[in-house]
Amino acid sequence: MKYYVYPYKPGSRSAKALALALNGKVLRHQGSMFQPSSRKKVINWGSTDCPYACLNTSPYIRGVASKLAFFRNIRDRSTNPNAVVPVIPKWTESREEALGWLSQPNQHTGFRCRKVVARTVLNGHSGQGIVITDRDNRDDLPDAPLYVEYIPKDAEYRVHIFNGEVIDVQRKVRDPDQQPSDWLVRSHQNGFIYTRSNSEGLLYRDTVPVDVTEQAERALSVSGLTFGGVDVLWNEKRSQAFVLEVNTACGLEGATA
C-alpha cells in the first residue's frame, strides 16, 4: 500500500512529517497527477475539501474544523437521547449570556463561573484569539463569535486516537528551558510543551484518569472521524474531564509522527 497525505494547506510541516514517516508523498492542491487506486491510501490531513476518498473525509472534518463547529456538533448530537456525547464546557454565542455567567452560579453544577474565555478567532491555534475576562472586569469582555466558561485545570492532555483506539496520551507541562508567561493559556509560546511520560517515567497513556480517555473517545466517536488528537482538561475538584476540541492536523515532530 502506498500512502498519500492531502494537507489542509500547501507547505504543512506536519503533513510532510507524516508522509515521511509513512514513506509516502504529500499531494498538491493544484496540478496534481495523482490517480486513485486500490493500492493507494489517502490520508486527509485537516482539509475541509479533500477531493479524494480518504481517511477522515471532509464532511466530518467540517464538523470539528473550528471550536464553534465542534460545540454545535455536540449540541446537535445531544438532542438524540441515545447518543453518548462527551462532556464539554458551557458555551454560548451570546455576549449577554456570557456576562450572566459571571454573576450567577451554574444551575447544573453549583459552581460559580469565575472567568469567561472569549474566542475572537475560531480557527486559531496556540492560544490565538483567546481573551479571558473575570468577574471584576466584566465590561472588558469583547465581542466574539464564541464564549466558553473557563474551567480551572489540574492537567491538560492531548489524546491521540486512531480507529477507536487510544494510541498516545501527552500532557502539557512547563517547558524547563523557559519561564511560563501565562498559566491560564498553556501554549508553546507561553512556555509549555507536551510530554508523554511523568517524572517517574510512566506513560500518561497508562496513568491518566480514566475519564480523560473516555471523554476523548466519545468526542472522536460522535465526530465520525477515523483519527484525531483530542484536547482534554482534567478538573480534580469536580472529578471530571472536559473536551475542548478535536485536532485533525496535529503538530507532528519526532516520536509523535
C-alpha positions as CSV (number, residue, x, y, z in Angstrom):
1,M,0.0,0.0,0.0
2,K,1.3,3.5,-0.9
3,Y,0.3,6.4,1.3
4,Y,-0.5,9.9,0.3
5,V,-1.2,12.8,2.6
6,Y,-3.6,15.6,1.5
7,P,-2.7,18.6,3.6
8,Y,-5.1,21.4,4.8
9,K,-2.7,23.8,3.3
10,P,0.3,23.6,1.0
11,G,3.6,23.5,2.8
12,S,2.2,22.0,6.0
13,R,5.2,20.8,8.1
14,S,3.1,18.2,9.9
15,A,1.8,16.7,6.7
16,K,5.4,16.4,5.4
17,A,6.5,14.7,8.6
18,L,3.6,12.2,8.4
19,A,4.3,11.4,4.7
20,L,8.0,10.9,5.5
21,A,7.2,8.6,8.4
22,L,5.0,6.5,6.1
23,N,7.4,6.6,3.2
24,G,4.7,8.3,1.3
25,K,4.0,11.6,-0.5
26,V,2.2,14.9,0.1
27,L,-0.4,15.6,-2.5
28,R,-0.5,19.0,-4.2
29,H,-3.7,21.0,-4.2
30,Q,-3.2,22.2,-7.8
31,G,-1.7,20.4,-10.8
32,S,-1.5,17.0,-9.2
33,M,-1.1,14.0,-11.4
34,F,-2.4,11.6,-8.7
35,Q,-4.7,8.8,-9.8
36,P,-6.6,6.9,-7.1
37,S,-6.4,3.1,-7.0
38,S,-7.0,0.2,-4.5
39,R,-3.2,0.2,-3.8
40,K,-3.2,3.8,-2.7
41,K,-4.4,5.2,0.6
42,V,-5.1,8.9,1.0
43,I,-4.9,10.5,4.5
44,N,-6.8,13.8,4.8
45,W,-4.7,16.0,7.0
46,G,-7.2,18.5,8.2
47,S,-8.7,19.6,4.8
48,T,-12.4,20.6,4.6
49,D,-12.4,20.0,0.8
50,C,-10.3,16.9,0.1
51,P,-11.4,15.7,-3.4
52,Y,-10.4,12.0,-2.9
53,A,-11.7,9.0,-1.0
54,C,-9.7,9.2,2.2
55,L,-9.3,8.6,5.9
56,N,-11.1,11.5,7.7
57,T,-13.5,12.7,5.0
58,S,-14.1,16.4,4.6
59,P,-17.7,16.5,5.8
60,Y,-16.6,15.1,9.2
61,I,-13.7,17.5,9.4
62,R,-16.0,20.4,8.8
63,G,-17.9,19.3,11.9
64,V,-14.8,19.9,14.0
65,A,-13.0,22.5,11.9
66,S,-13.5,25.3,14.4
67,K,-14.3,25.4,18.1
68,L,-17.8,26.7,17.3
69,A,-18.4,24.0,14.7
70,F,-17.3,21.3,17.2
71,F,-19.5,22.7,20.1
72,R,-22.5,23.0,17.7
73,N,-22.0,19.4,16.6
74,I,-22.0,18.1,20.1
75,R,-25.1,20.2,20.9
76,D,-27.0,18.8,17.9
77,R,-26.0,15.3,18.8
78,S,-27.2,15.8,22.4
79,T,-30.8,16.1,21.1
80,N,-30.7,12.3,20.5
81,P,-31.5,10.6,23.8
82,N,-29.5,7.6,22.8
83,A,-26.3,9.5,21.8
84,V,-23.3,9.2,24.1
85,V,-21.6,12.6,23.8
86,P,-18.5,14.0,25.5
87,V,-18.6,16.5,28.4
88,I,-17.7,20.0,27.1
89,P,-17.6,23.3,28.9
90,K,-20.6,25.5,29.0
91,W,-20.6,27.8,25.9
92,T,-22.7,30.4,24.1
93,E,-22.6,32.7,21.1
94,S,-24.2,35.5,23.1
95,R,-22.1,38.1,25.0
96,E,-25.0,38.9,27.2
97,E,-25.4,35.3,28.3
98,A,-21.7,35.0,29.0
99,L,-21.8,38.1,31.1
100,G,-24.6,36.5,33.1
101,W,-22.4,33.5,33.9
102,L,-20.0,35.9,35.8
103,S,-22.7,36.9,38.2
104,Q,-24.6,33.6,38.8
105,P,-23.5,30.1,39.7
106,N,-24.0,27.3,37.2
107,Q,-27.5,25.9,37.9
108,H,-26.5,22.4,37.0
109,T,-23.2,22.1,38.9
110,G,-23.5,24.8,41.5
111,F,-20.0,26.0,40.7
112,R,-19.7,29.8,40.1
113,C,-18.1,30.9,36.9
114,R,-15.1,33.0,37.7
115,K,-13.8,33.6,34.2
116,V,-15.1,33.5,30.6
117,V,-13.0,32.7,27.6
118,A,-13.9,34.8,24.5
119,R,-12.8,33.2,21.3
120,T,-12.3,36.0,18.8
121,V,-10.6,33.6,16.3
122,L,-12.4,30.3,15.7
123,N,-9.7,28.6,13.8
124,G,-6.8,29.8,15.8
125,H,-4.1,27.7,17.5
126,S,-1.5,28.1,20.2
127,G,-3.8,30.4,22.1
128,Q,-4.5,32.8,19.2
129,G,-7.7,34.9,19.7
130,I,-8.2,33.9,23.3
131,V,-9.3,36.7,25.7
132,I,-10.0,35.7,29.3
133,T,-12.2,38.0,31.4
134,D,-13.0,37.7,35.1
135,R,-16.0,39.0,37.2
136,D,-14.1,42.1,38.3
137,N,-13.6,43.2,34.7
138,R,-16.9,42.2,33.1
139,D,-17.1,45.3,30.9
140,D,-13.9,44.3,29.2
141,L,-15.5,41.1,27.7
142,P,-15.0,41.6,23.9
143,D,-17.5,40.9,21.1
144,A,-16.7,37.4,19.9
145,P,-18.4,34.6,18.0
146,L,-17.9,32.1,20.9
147,Y,-17.7,32.3,24.7
148,V,-16.7,29.4,26.9
149,E,-16.8,29.0,30.6
150,Y,-13.2,28.9,31.9
151,I,-12.6,25.5,33.6
152,P,-9.8,25.6,36.2
153,K,-7.5,22.7,35.2
154,D,-5.2,20.5,37.2
155,A,-3.9,19.0,33.9
156,E,-4.3,19.4,30.2
157,Y,-3.9,16.4,27.8
158,R,-3.9,15.6,24.1
159,V,-5.3,12.1,23.5
160,H,-4.4,10.7,20.1
161,I,-6.9,8.1,18.8
162,F,-6.9,6.0,15.7
163,N,-9.7,3.7,14.6
164,G,-11.2,3.7,18.1
165,E,-8.0,3.0,19.9
166,V,-6.1,5.4,22.2
167,I,-2.6,5.2,20.9
168,D,-0.9,8.0,22.7
169,V,-1.6,10.5,25.5
170,Q,0.5,13.6,26.1
171,R,0.3,16.1,28.9
172,K,1.1,19.8,28.6
173,V,3.8,20.7,31.1
174,R,6.0,23.7,31.8
175,D,9.0,23.9,29.4
176,P,12.1,23.5,31.6
177,D,14.0,25.8,29.3
178,Q,11.8,28.9,29.7
179,Q,9.7,30.8,32.2
180,P,5.9,30.5,31.6
181,S,4.3,33.8,30.7
182,D,0.7,32.7,31.2
183,W,-0.6,29.8,33.2
184,L,-4.2,30.2,32.0
185,V,-3.4,29.7,28.3
186,R,-0.8,26.9,28.2
187,S,0.6,27.3,24.7
188,H,4.0,26.7,23.4
189,Q,4.5,30.4,23.0
190,N,3.6,30.9,26.7
191,G,6.2,28.4,27.9
192,F,4.6,24.9,27.7
193,I,5.3,21.7,25.9
194,Y,3.8,18.2,25.5
195,T,5.4,15.2,27.1
196,R,4.1,11.5,27.2
197,S,5.6,10.3,30.5
198,N,5.8,11.6,34.0
199,S,8.7,12.2,36.3
200,E,8.8,8.5,37.2
201,G,9.0,7.5,33.5
202,L,5.4,6.2,33.4
203,L,3.4,6.8,30.3
204,Y,0.4,9.1,30.7
205,R,-1.5,6.7,28.5
206,D,-1.3,4.2,31.4
207,T,-1.8,6.6,34.3
208,V,-4.2,9.3,33.1
209,P,-7.6,9.4,34.9
210,V,-10.0,7.1,33.1
211,D,-12.5,9.8,32.3
212,V,-9.9,11.7,30.3
213,T,-9.6,8.9,27.7
214,E,-13.3,8.1,27.9
215,Q,-14.4,11.6,27.1
216,A,-11.8,11.8,24.2
217,E,-13.1,8.5,22.8
218,R,-16.7,9.9,22.9
219,A,-15.6,13.1,21.1
220,L,-14.0,11.2,18.3
221,S,-16.8,8.7,18.0
222,V,-19.6,11.3,17.6
223,S,-17.4,13.3,15.2
224,G,-17.3,10.3,12.8
225,L,-13.5,10.7,12.3
226,T,-11.1,7.8,12.0
227,F,-8.3,9.6,13.8
228,G,-7.7,12.8,15.7
229,G,-5.9,14.5,18.6
230,V,-8.4,15.4,21.3
231,D,-7.6,18.2,23.7
232,V,-9.0,17.4,27.2
233,L,-8.9,19.3,30.5
234,W,-8.9,17.5,33.9
235,N,-10.5,19.2,36.9
236,E,-9.7,17.3,40.1
237,K,-12.3,19.1,42.3
238,R,-15.1,18.0,40.0
239,S,-13.5,14.7,39.1
240,Q,-14.4,15.5,35.6
241,A,-12.7,15.7,32.2
242,F,-13.8,18.3,29.7
243,V,-13.2,18.1,25.9
244,L,-12.2,21.3,24.2
245,E,-11.6,20.3,20.6
246,V,-10.6,17.7,18.1
247,N,-7.4,18.3,16.1
248,T,-7.3,16.7,12.6
249,A,-3.9,18.1,11.7
250,C,-1.9,18.0,14.9
251,G,1.7,19.2,15.1
252,L,4.0,16.2,14.4
253,E,7.6,16.0,15.5
254,G,9.9,13.1,16.3
255,A,8.2,10.3,18.3
256,T,4.7,11.8,17.7
257,A,5.0,11.3,14.0
